[in-house]
Amino acid sequence: MASVQQRLVNLDLDLLRAFVAVAEAGSFTRAGARLGRSQSAVSLQIQRLESQLGVELLSRDPRRTAPTPSGEALLIQARKLLRLNDEIVAGVIEHNLEGEVRLGAPEDFATAHLPDVLGDFSRAYPHVNLSVTCDLTLHIMEKMSKGELDLALIKREPLGPELGARVWREPLVWVTADISVLTAHEAIPLIAAPAPCVYRKRAISALDAVGKAWRVAYTSPSLAGQHAALRAGLGVTVLPREMAPPDLLLLNTEDGLPALADTEIALVRAKTLPIAAERLAEFIFTALNNEAERRPAREQ
């Protein structure tokens, strides 16, 4: 029986990096901005990779570019290969990389998702000084516009203006300490961060859409302050599912509250980034994508 000799393909890491960037950004143009290349150059790289492997990796849609089933399978392995490559480079060549990286992030997201990735980055690049600012998205973007930050993780609406590259999708839930607050008042008492917080906007829009009366009972820019108000029985709030404290109650449509659509966390970069900041951006993308892959599927 004749054996079938398979062609050995040596994958080009630059092509894989371009593929991962397009798959994550959902656009050749945004991927090009992330990689510092033109849209046409990135498109040519994807064509070369597809030619090497003999499969279509991306479905081109006028609204969004997404991986095909073959692309989804490659994406998981490509991230692993790029992470291994970057770790080798960091250990052998860039271990002595120096400088400062200024990162801004919302307090709740930073607390829940960033400690491990920042710790890994610091161990990989011990001579790089990390400066992390936790604040509201509005204030973080003000600092970005003033050139005070290199990278920023911000909360944004999925269908809002194109700003940054999405790194996390957040299912939102209603949270309270006492379900009786829904019937004890004529208007639902809301606990929220100051406007223009995305979660505050989402809560108000959802209630307005179903004609439920509401009032802002407690405002705090601090997540700890909002938790304290919840535990004191002052009202309800909207939080990402994974950031809801276990001692509080999660409410849904069966409790008379409207459904909530997901929001997003996006990574925004300064126009010019030092090498150390580029490395941190890669760490964040890889770590959050790996965490998302391990996250259990949402209940329907």
N, C-alpha and C positions, 0 to 999 in steps of 0.2 A: 504494500500500500504506500503510495507516494506521500511523502511528508510535505506539508505546506510551510515554506520558509517565509517568516514574517520579516518585514522591513524594520530594522532598528532605527528608531527616531530619537535623536538627542534634542530634548526640548530647550528652546531658547528662553532664558529667564526674563529677558526684556519683553518678549512676546507674551509670556504668562502674566507679567506685571500689568501690561496693557489690558489684557483680557479681564483680569480681576478688577481693575479700575473701571472698565466699562460696565461690567456686571454689577458692581456696587453703586455706581453713579446713575445707571440707567440711561446713559447718554454718551455718545462719542465726544460731544463738545465739552461736557462737564469732566469727563475722564481726561481729555486733553489738558484742560485747565489744571487738573490735579497733578498731571505728569509733566507739565511744562512743555507740551507738544501741541501741534495743530490737530484739528479734527481729522484732516485727511491723512496725516501721518499715523494717527492711532488706528484709523480704518484700515490702512495698508498693513499694519502689524497684525490686526485680527485676521485679515485675509491670508497672510502668510502662515499664521498658526493653524487656521482651518485647512489650508492646503497641506501642511505637514501631517496633520492627523487624519485628513480625509473625511472629516465630519463637519456639519454646520454647528457652530457653538453658540451663536446669538441669533435671535429672531429680531429682524429690523421692523419696527412699527413706527409710524409717524409720531406717536405720542410718547412711546417709551421703548427702549431696547432691553430685552430680557434674555437670560440664558435659555437655550433649548434643553431638553432632557440630557443630551450629551454634555452640554455646557454646564449644567448643574452638577453632574458627576465630576467633571474636570475641576470645577470651582473649588470644591472641598479639598481636593488633592493639591491644587495649585497654591492655595493659601498655606497649606502645610509646607510645601516645598519652598515657597518664598520666605516663610518664617524661619525655616532651617537655614536657608542661605543668609538671611540677615543676621541671624545669631552667630553664624560662622564668621561673617565679615566683621561684626561687632567685636567678637572675641579675638580675632587675629589682627585686623587692620585698624579698627576704630575704637579699640578699648580705651585709648587715651584721648578720645574726642573730648574737647573742652568747650565751654561756653555757657550760656544761660538760655533756658526755654521758659517763656511766660505763657501759661495756660489759664484760660478762664472757663468756668463751668457752673451750672446751677448747683446749689448746695445739695439738694436731694439726690440728684443723679451722681454727683461726685462721691457722696457718702456711700451709695449703694454699689457703684460699679467701677470706680477708678482706683481704689487703694491697691489692688493687686497689680494692675497694669503699670501704675506709677512705680510700685516697688520693683517690678521686673525691669523696667526701664532704668531705674537708678542703679540696679546691680549690673546691668549690661554696660552702662556708661557712668561709672562712678565719679568722673571728673566734670560732669555736666550738672549745673545748678538748676534745679526745678523751682519755679515760682508759680504757685497755684492760687488763683483768686476765685472764691466762691461767691456768687452774687446772682441777682435776677438777670434774666436774659437781656432786658432792656439796658441795664447798666454794663453788662459784658460787651454788648455791641457798641456802646458809647466808647468804651476803652479800646476796642478794636479800631474804631474810626479815628481815634487819637494816636494810634500807633503804640499803645501801651501793652498790647498782647500780640503774641505770635500765632497762637491757636485758640480757638474758642469752641466749646460745645454749647449749642443753643437749642432751646425748645422752639419748634415751628409747626405750622399747620401743614399737613401733607400736600394740600392743594394750594398752598399759599405761594408767594414769590419764590423763585429759585434762588436759594441762598445756602451755600455750602453743600456738602455731600452727606446723604443720610447714613448714619452709623447705627441707629437703633430705632425700633418701632415700639411704641408704648401703648398697650391696652389700658384704658382708664376705667376706674370704678368709683362708685359713690361709697363714702366711708362715714361712719358715725359711731358713737359709743352707746347711744340709746335710740332705738327706732321710734320711740314715742315722740321725739322732736318733730316728726313729720306730721303729727296730728295735734300737737299741743299748741300750735300757732296758726294764725290765718295764712301767713306767708312762710314758706320754708326758709329757716335761718341758715345762711351760708357762711362758712368759714373759708377764707381765701387769702391769697397773696394780693398785694396791691396791683391794680391795673397797670400795664396791659398783660398780665400773666395769662398764658395760653389755657391753663386749667380753669382759671376763673372765667375766662371768656367762654370756654366749652360748657361749663356748668350753666351759666346764664343763658346761652343760646339754646341749650337743650330744654331747659325749663320754659323759656319763652315759646319754643316751637310747639309745645303741648299745652300751652295756656296755663301753666302753674305759676301762682304768685310766689315771689321770693323777696328776701331782703338780706343785705349783707350784715351779719350779726357780729363778725369778728374779722379783722384784717391784720395779718402779720407777714412780714417778708421772710420770717424764719420758719423752717419746717418744724423745729422744736416748739415754737410758739403755736403753730396750727395744731400740732398733736396735743398740746396742753389744753387748748380750747375744746378740742373734740372730747378729750377725756373728762372735761368739766361739764359735758352735756350741753354745750352752747349751740350745737348745730351739726350740719353735714358739710362735707367737702368732697372734692374730686382729686384723686391721686392715681398714679400708676399702680397697677395691680401688685407689682412686686415690691412697692415701697409702702404698702399699707401695713401698719403695725398689727401683729397677730392678735393683740388683745382687743382690737376694734372690730366692728361689724362691717361686712361688705354687703351693700344693698344692690338690688337690680330692679328690673321692670315689674317683677311680681310684688315688690314693695311700693309700687306706684311711682317710681322714678323713671325718667326717660333713658333710653339706651345712649351710650356714649361712643363716639368714633375714636379711633386711635389717634395719637399725635406722634411726632417724630423728634428725635434728637439728631442734629446735623453738626458736622465738623466744618468750621470756617477757618480759612487760612489767611494770613497776611499776604500782601502781594509779593513780598520778598521774604523768604525763610532761610535761616541758617541751617546747616546740615543737621545739627542736633534736633532742631524742631521738625525737620522732615522725618527723622528717625522716630520721634515721639508720635507723629501723626500715623506712621505705619504701625507702630505698636498698638495704638488705640483702635485703628481699623481692624487689625487682626484679632485682638483680644475680644472686642465686642462682637465681631462676627462669629468667633468660636463660641462665645457665651450664648449667642442667639441660637446657634445650632443645637446646643445642649438643652435649651429651654423647652419644656413640654409644650405640646400644641395646645392652643386655646380651646376651651370648652365652647362648643357651638351653642 
